[in-house]
Each structure stands twice: as structure tokens, then as C-alpha cells.
């Protein structure tokens, strides 16, 4: 926040910002964005693209907290906010607010299919924020390209000398925010859609969290398998469930996230844990109403302490800030260091009160062990073996 907020307030250039999870990136872009909104003028002036509905609504809540109250002039003409996380229908009112927070696929479809929506959103738009930019660039690329194509002109279409002048008149400022800016997909989107010269600020060191976070590893081959079916990882579902149940009891887990690579395994593992007496549930991915409703129900249960083990894929956790979370489990090691950072970053956050936030990696194979060794070396951490 000390680095990003003054930089964004002091420049109108496109910007690429990187910082570790839990360091306050949402406030870092929301304050400058809100400061740039003319509350006396109507129309959408800022768009924030979030990876999924839960992250979008979380950002919307933060924006509404920041715009509450204020000066007499602000109270008379408040900054208005809205969310766009469900597909637009013909009879639905258009989200005519100063700041709109949207999910990528819904926003891309609305821009492509609704001239009325474009007429409301684009004429006065001055800022487009891409939250969790690395995820959007890698996994929502088609939607992201559609959004940027409608909202901006490519820097390559004009000369470097004329770029700033033309963009100021014709296109909004683009701000990409993430835990990393080094991925190939991020670089491709920046090259295609960010105006030159753009601002880059990276305060993300190669570390998982604050030093207070404890990193542990559990070797699943140490558990004998007497139940469950064989999985592709070489470790049975029963062994995984038994190991996770034993570890959760040993660590006195109250509220935790359990990351899995495979949706079928995640659902089956949640059922196994419930059969063993744990309060466990699966948070499904997807943009459907049913999936969103189930995630909302599960997250509410987690916050209230009615859920100990919330199993989920990586995409569902992107951008989530869960103040009561105490533990993170990885069933199998993530694909790369950045993914580990995103998982570990769900705990040890300034908003959390956990006395001993803990990250536990369940190592299923020699490949997992090698991956953990690489992650530990890259981040400068030393996971303790359970």
C-alpha cells in the first residue's frame, strides 16, 4: 500500500502491480480508483474484473465500506457501486454505477452481446482493473481479450510519442494486480494491450508468507492403506483421508482450506472425511447459479465454524480473504512456486487473528517430494516433517 497508492495517484499510465497474497492489494488499487471518480457525474467510470463471484462481491463490499459517509458533498452525491456476476437478461436493469465489479466471462459476454450495455459502460470509463491478473491471463484469456478489445486500443496501433495522448482521449487506464508479473501469459497480455510506457511495481519477494506461518509436510507413504481405492497418484483415497483426518485432529484444526488437483477426488475426499466424523465439504468451481450458491453456503459455514475442512480447487480461493482461517492443506504439491504462494497466502494475512497459521503439504509421491524441495529452496522456507 505504501508503494502502490502514491504511485497510482501520481501517474495516469497503465500499471502492472505485484505483491504477495495478503499484503493489502485490494485497498492499494481501490483507493486510487475511487479517488479518480467524479461523484457528481453519472455513468460507469471504473471497472474491476475479479476471478469469480465471491472475489467480486468481496471487492464490492470493500468499495462500499470505503465510500460510506464522507463529506457533505459526497453524502449528497455518493459514489455508487454495483456487481455484475450473473449473465444479463433482456429485462434486467443495466449496472449503471460509478464503479462496477464483474467476473470475466459475464463482463465479456455483456460487452459482446449488448450494445445497450456498451453504451452505459464504455463512454465515461477511465479505469479498468484486472485483479488476480496472472489467473485471468492464463485461465480466462478469451474473456480477458474480449474485455480489453472493447475497452482499449492496442498500444501498437499508435506511435510511442502519440500513445499517451491518444489513450488519454480514447481508452481507460489499465491496472493489472497480482502476486506475480513474470508469467508468459501476463507478459503477452501486457505487450498486446498495455500502452507504452507503462508502470511496473513489484514488491513481491520469493517467500510464501510472513515468517510466523509454519510450513509442514506429511509423507503419505508412511500410512498403511487398508481401505479406499487406488488413485493415479499411487496413494489410495482412504490413505489420504486417514492422513488428513489424523493431522487435522493432531493440529486441532477449526477452519481450513484443503486444495486438491481433481474435482472428483475433492468431492470423494470430502465424503470420506464426513464419514470419519469431520465437518467437511466441497466448494465446486464454475459460474452456474448452483455452484455459486453452494460456494456461498460453504463459505458461510466455514466463517461460522460449522465447517472444519473446506475442499476446493485453486480457482475458487483466488482473491478470497477469510479472517477466521487457521490452516491450509495441499493434497499433492501444486504445479509451481507461484501456485504454492497463492495457496499459502490464504493464511498469515493481516486481517486474520490466527495465532499459529499453518500450511501443510501432503506428499503423495517422489515427484511431490521433488516439487516440495524446489518450492522450499525457491522461497527460502524449511518445512518440518510431521
Secondary structure, DSSP 8 states (H G I E B T S, - for coil): -TTHHHHHHT--S-EEEE--TTS-HHHHHHHHHHHT--TTS-S--EEEEESSHHHHHHHHHHHHHHHSS-SHHHHHT---EEEE-S---TTS----SSEEEEEHHHHHHHHHH-HHHHHHHTTT--EEEEETHHHHHHHSHHHHHHHHHHH---GGGS-HHHHHHHHHHHS-EEEEEES-S-SHHHHHHHHHHS-SS-EEEE---S-SS-TTSEEEEEEGGGS--SSS---TTSS-HHHHHHHHHHHHHHTT-SSEEEE-S-HHHHHHHHHHHHHTT--EEEE--SSSHHHHHHHHHHHHHHHHTS-SEEEE-HHHHTT---TT--EEEEES--SSHHHHHHHHTTSS-TT---SS-EEEEEE-SHHHHHHHHHHHHHHT---EE-
